[in-house]
């Protein structure tokens, strides 16, 4: 549920951001006031970033973490120790709490098992990352590799999409004189490309919301395969037949891929982990 909400809000935020680039600010009063359309976009970006930063700092006050075992009063028996609402516990203490009571044995056991080597924060390096990738189970490794390839393809497409619209679809020239017809046509193509990316983000948000309804029919692996398949077909079609309207329609398929990359791999990892736990319980 949390991943779905994250993907929905990411899609809506992306749609608002692309919408700023799709509007022709040069012919509006705000564009003339600030100077150029780029200054308008950076103004709104700075305003939204500052506002969200302040809301984030003031929304949830953080409290220092304490050890559950150290919070147990000596005169209080383990069986009488209720989980109070104002008590703060360390990370991982959920496993030490059951039915509203703290299990001090688990808390003390976790404290005894700690040593300075384990408490030292490990530094992630490229070597350790590759070693972890090679030593993980095959299904996790395949998922990581396909996720890497998916993000590479998706971000490459998003990075050059507006330029593709301006040069290939609209036949504009980004290197022409700024008052030339070819350059103005290119700018128009870039604006339409921003509308296409806005469509992609909106559809990504909608698809993330309705994803759960599709899981019982085709499963998580089916959703993952369908996202990659539609993205590949969509990029192939607009590459072979660069048309304005078909390209804008196919932007909805890009939204499917975006939502797939944000949600399905993490749900697959959860499913794999649940299957491993069930196997351990049966054994």
MIDOVO-414398 format. One record per residue (C-alpha): x, y, z; residue in one letter; residue number from 0. Coordinates in steps of 0.05 Angstrom, whole numbers, padded with zeros to 5 digits. Layout:
% residues N
{{X; Y; Z}; a; NUM}
...
END
This chain:
% residues 283
{{00000; 00000; 00000}; x; 0}
{{00057; 00048; 00017}; x; 1}
{{00093; 00034; -00048}; x; 2}
{{00028; 00045; -00087}; x; 3}
{{00017; 00112; -00052}; x; 4}
{{00089; 00132; -00066}; x; 5}
{{00080; 00115; -00140}; x; 6}
{{00014; 00153; -00144}; x; 7}
{{00043; 00216; -00114}; x; 8}
{{00106; 00210; -00155}; x; 9}
{{00063; 00208; -00218}; x; 10}
{{00023; 00268; -00197}; x; 11}
{{00085; 00307; -00178}; x; 12}
{{00117; 00290; -00245}; x; 13}
{{00054; 00312; -00282}; x; 14}
{{00056; 00380; -00248}; x; 15}
{{00129; 00388; -00264}; x; 16}
{{00121; 00370; -00337}; x; 17}
{{00060; 00416; -00340}; x; 18}
{{00105; 00475; -00324}; x; 19}
{{00147; 00460; -00385}; x; 20}
{{00086; 00449; -00430}; x; 21}
{{00058; 00519; -00418}; x; 22}
{{00081; 00574; -00464}; x; 23}
{{00101; 00624; -00409}; x; 24}
{{00130; 00674; -00459}; x; 25}
{{00060; 00697; -00479}; x; 26}
{{00034; 00702; -00407}; x; 27}
{{00040; 00759; -00359}; x; 28}
{{00082; 00719; -00309}; x; 29}
{{00131; 00701; -00363}; x; 30}
{{00139; 00773; -00384}; x; 31}
{{00147; 00794; -00311}; x; 32}
{{00202; 00744; -00294}; x; 33}
{{00237; 00749; -00361}; x; 34}
{{00238; 00680; -00393}; x; 35}
{{00200; 00614; -00387}; x; 36}
{{00261; 00582; -00355}; x; 37}
{{00260; 00633; -00299}; x; 38}
{{00186; 00618; -00288}; x; 39}
{{00199; 00543; -00284}; x; 40}
{{00257; 00552; -00236}; x; 41}
{{00216; 00600; -00194}; x; 42}
{{00159; 00549; -00185}; x; 43}
{{00209; 00493; -00173}; x; 44}
{{00244; 00532; -00118}; x; 45}
{{00177; 00553; -00087}; x; 46}
{{00150; 00481; -00085}; x; 47}
{{00216; 00453; -00060}; x; 48}
{{00221; 00504; -00003}; x; 49}
{{00148; 00495; 00017}; x; 50}
{{00153; 00419; 00018}; x; 51}
{{00219; 00422; 00056}; x; 52}
{{00187; 00465; 00111}; x; 53}
{{00126; 00419; 00115}; x; 54}
{{00171; 00359; 00120}; x; 55}
{{00212; 00389; 00177}; x; 56}
{{00150; 00408; 00216}; x; 57}
{{00105; 00348; 00202}; x; 58}
{{00133; 00292; 00246}; x; 59}
{{00178; 00309; 00305}; x; 60}
{{00234; 00258; 00312}; x; 61}
{{00254; 00229; 00379}; x; 62}
{{00320; 00195; 00398}; x; 63}
{{00321; 00119; 00398}; x; 64}
{{00331; 00082; 00463}; x; 65}
{{00344; 00009; 00479}; x; 66}
{{00283; -00029; 00503}; x; 67}
{{00323; -00071; 00551}; x; 68}
{{00351; -00010; 00586}; x; 69}
{{00281; 00019; 00595}; x; 70}
{{00258; -00040; 00638}; x; 71}
{{00254; -00019; 00711}; x; 72}
{{00288; -00069; 00758}; x; 73}
{{00228; -00075; 00805}; x; 74}
{{00180; -00092; 00748}; x; 75}
{{00171; -00164; 00728}; x; 76}
{{00176; -00184; 00654}; x; 77}
{{00105; -00210; 00654}; x; 78}
{{00077; -00144; 00680}; x; 79}
{{00113; -00099; 00631}; x; 80}
{{00059; -00069; 00586}; x; 81}
{{00074; -00032; 00523}; x; 82}
{{00060; 00040; 00540}; x; 83}
{{00041; 00090; 00487}; x; 84}
{{00095; 00140; 00506}; x; 85}
{{00153; 00090; 00506}; x; 86}
{{00205; 00094; 00451}; x; 87}
{{00240; 00032; 00425}; x; 88}
{{00298; 00018; 00379}; x; 89}
{{00295; -00006; 00308}; x; 90}
{{00276; -00079; 00304}; x; 91}
{{00238; -00076; 00370}; x; 92}
{{00173; -00094; 00335}; x; 93}
{{00197; -00166; 00336}; x; 94}
{{00208; -00160; 00411}; x; 95}
{{00136; -00136; 00423}; x; 96}
{{00077; -00184; 00420}; x; 97}
{{00006; -00174; 00443}; x; 98}
{{00023; -00107; 00475}; x; 99}
{{00080; -00134; 00518}; x; 100}
{{00155; -00130; 00512}; x; 101}
{{00194; -00194; 00514}; x; 102}
{{00255; -00175; 00556}; x; 103}
{{00291; -00240; 00539}; x; 104}
{{00292; -00222; 00466}; x; 105}
{{00313; -00151; 00481}; x; 106}
{{00369; -00174; 00527}; x; 107}
{{00390; -00228; 00478}; x; 108}
{{00396; -00176; 00423}; x; 109}
{{00438; -00133; 00469}; x; 110}
{{00485; -00191; 00485}; x; 111}
{{00493; -00211; 00413}; x; 112}
{{00518; -00141; 00395}; x; 113}
{{00592; -00132; 00389}; x; 114}
{{00634; -00073; 00365}; x; 115}
{{00645; -00105; 00297}; x; 116}
{{00570; -00111; 00285}; x; 117}
{{00556; -00041; 00309}; x; 118}
{{00606; -00012; 00260}; x; 119}
{{00570; 00015; 00200}; x; 120}
{{00592; -00020; 00136}; x; 121}
{{00613; 00023; 00078}; x; 122}
{{00580; 00003; 00012}; x; 123}
{{00630; -00001; -00044}; x; 124}
{{00624; -00024; -00116}; x; 125}
{{00663; -00086; -00099}; x; 126}
{{00618; -00105; -00041}; x; 127}
{{00557; -00089; -00084}; x; 128}
{{00580; -00136; -00140}; x; 129}
{{00598; -00189; -00088}; x; 130}
{{00528; -00184; -00058}; x; 131}
{{00498; -00188; -00128}; x; 132}
{{00536; -00252; -00145}; x; 133}
{{00522; -00286; -00078}; x; 134}
{{00447; -00272; -00076}; x; 135}
{{00395; -00325; -00098}; x; 136}
{{00385; -00330; -00173}; x; 137}
{{00314; -00301; -00173}; x; 138}
{{00337; -00239; -00135}; x; 139}
{{00397; -00231; -00181}; x; 140}
{{00353; -00236; -00244}; x; 141}
{{00305; -00185; -00214}; x; 142}
{{00362; -00136; -00199}; x; 143}
{{00391; -00142; -00269}; x; 144}
{{00324; -00134; -00304}; x; 145}
{{00309; -00074; -00258}; x; 146}
{{00375; -00042; -00279}; x; 147}
{{00361; -00053; -00353}; x; 148}
{{00289; -00027; -00345}; x; 149}
{{00311; 00037; -00311}; x; 150}
{{00366; 00048; -00362}; x; 151}
{{00317; 00041; -00420}; x; 152}
{{00263; 00083; -00387}; x; 153}
{{00307; 00141; -00366}; x; 154}
{{00342; 00143; -00433}; x; 155}
{{00274; 00149; -00466}; x; 156}
{{00250; 00203; -00419}; x; 157}
{{00316; 00242; -00425}; x; 158}
{{00311; 00249; -00501}; x; 159}
{{00236; 00248; -00510}; x; 160}
{{00225; 00323; -00517}; x; 161}
{{00284; 00329; -00564}; x; 162}
{{00255; 00271; -00604}; x; 163}
{{00189; 00307; -00610}; x; 164}
{{00222; 00372; -00631}; x; 165}
{{00270; 00343; -00683}; x; 166}
{{00240; 00278; -00709}; x; 167}
{{00165; 00288; -00702}; x; 168}
{{00161; 00363; -00715}; x; 169}
{{00224; 00368; -00759}; x; 170}
{{00251; 00428; -00722}; x; 171}
{{00323; 00451; -00715}; x; 172}
{{00350; 00464; -00644}; x; 173}
{{00413; 00495; -00674}; x; 174}
{{00379; 00546; -00718}; x; 175}
{{00373; 00620; -00705}; x; 176}
{{00326; 00636; -00648}; x; 177}
{{00280; 00676; -00692}; x; 178}
{{00280; 00624; -00748}; x; 179}
{{00219; 00582; -00766}; x; 180}
{{00257; 00517; -00754}; x; 181}
{{00276; 00536; -00683}; x; 182}
{{00205; 00559; -00666}; x; 183}
{{00178; 00493; -00693}; x; 184}
{{00229; 00456; -00650}; x; 185}
{{00206; 00494; -00589}; x; 186}
{{00134; 00476; -00605}; x; 187}
{{00154; 00403; -00609}; x; 188}
{{00188; 00407; -00541}; x; 189}
{{00125; 00437; -00510}; x; 190}
{{00082; 00381; -00540}; x; 191}
{{00134; 00332; -00514}; x; 192}
{{00124; 00360; -00444}; x; 193}
{{00049; 00347; -00452}; x; 194}
{{00067; 00276; -00471}; x; 195}
{{00109; 00267; -00409}; x; 196}
{{00052; 00297; -00368}; x; 197}
{{00005; 00244; -00398}; x; 198}
{{00057; 00191; -00379}; x; 199}
{{00059; 00215; -00306}; x; 200}
{{-00017; 00219; -00299}; x; 201}
{{-00027; 00150; -00328}; x; 202}
{{00029; 00123; -00284}; x; 203}
{{-00008; 00149; -00223}; x; 204}
{{-00074; 00119; -00246}; x; 205}
{{-00043; 00052; -00265}; x; 206}
{{-00009; 00048; -00196}; x; 207}
{{-00077; 00057; -00163}; x; 208}
{{-00111; 00002; -00204}; x; 209}
{{-00052; -00046; -00202}; x; 210}
{{-00079; -00085; -00143}; x; 211}
{{-00142; -00103; -00181}; x; 212}
{{-00099; -00135; -00236}; x; 213}
{{-00056; -00178; -00190}; x; 214}
{{-00107; -00233; -00178}; x; 215}
{{-00114; -00243; -00254}; x; 216}
{{-00043; -00241; -00281}; x; 217}
{{00000; -00240; -00218}; x; 218}
{{00061; -00197; -00201}; x; 219}
{{00105; -00231; -00253}; x; 220}
{{00052; -00220; -00305}; x; 221}
{{00049; -00146; -00287}; x; 222}
{{00124; -00141; -00291}; x; 223}
{{00127; -00175; -00360}; x; 224}
{{00068; -00133; -00386}; x; 225}
{{00102; -00068; -00366}; x; 226}
{{00166; -00084; -00403}; x; 227}
{{00128; -00112; -00463}; x; 228}
{{00084; -00051; -00471}; x; 229}
{{00143; -00004; -00463}; x; 230}
{{00183; -00041; -00516}; x; 231}
{{00124; -00042; -00565}; x; 232}
{{00110; 00032; -00552}; x; 233}
{{00182; 00055; -00564}; x; 234}
{{00186; 00012; -00627}; x; 235}
{{00121; 00041; -00656}; x; 236}
{{00141; 00114; -00645}; x; 237}
{{00210; 00100; -00673}; x; 238}
{{00182; 00070; -00737}; x; 239}
{{00122; 00116; -00744}; x; 240}
{{00138; 00184; -00713}; x; 241}
{{00070; 00218; -00711}; x; 242}
{{00045; 00270; -00662}; x; 243}
{{-00020; 00238; -00641}; x; 244}
{{00005; 00166; -00640}; x; 245}
{{00064; 00188; -00598}; x; 246}
{{00020; 00223; -00547}; x; 247}
{{-00025; 00161; -00543}; x; 248}
{{00035; 00115; -00532}; x; 249}
{{00057; 00159; -00475}; x; 250}
{{00005; 00122; -00434}; x; 251}
{{00046; 00059; -00444}; x; 252}
{{00106; 00095; -00417}; x; 253}
{{00064; 00108; -00355}; x; 254}
{{00053; 00033; -00347}; x; 255}
{{00128; 00023; -00349}; x; 256}
{{00140; 00078; -00299}; x; 257}
{{00090; 00050; -00250}; x; 258}
{{00118; -00020; -00260}; x; 259}
{{00189; 00002; -00243}; x; 260}
{{00165; 00039; -00180}; x; 261}
{{00122; -00016; -00151}; x; 262}
{{00126; -00087; -00179}; x; 263}
{{00199; -00104; -00163}; x; 264}
{{00190; -00087; -00090}; x; 265}
{{00126; -00127; -00086}; x; 266}
{{00162; -00185; -00118}; x; 267}
{{00217; -00182; -00066}; x; 268}
{{00164; -00183; -00012}; x; 269}
{{00131; -00244; -00044}; x; 270}
{{00198; -00280; -00050}; x; 271}
{{00214; -00265; 00023}; x; 272}
{{00145; -00290; 00044}; x; 273}
{{00156; -00355; 00005}; x; 274}
{{00223; -00366; 00039}; x; 275}
{{00193; -00356; 00108}; x; 276}
{{00137; -00406; 00092}; x; 277}
{{00189; -00457; 00070}; x; 278}
{{00227; -00447; 00134}; x; 279}
{{00164; -00457; 00175}; x; 280}
{{00147; -00521; 00138}; x; 281}
{{00217; -00548; 00148}; x; 282}
END
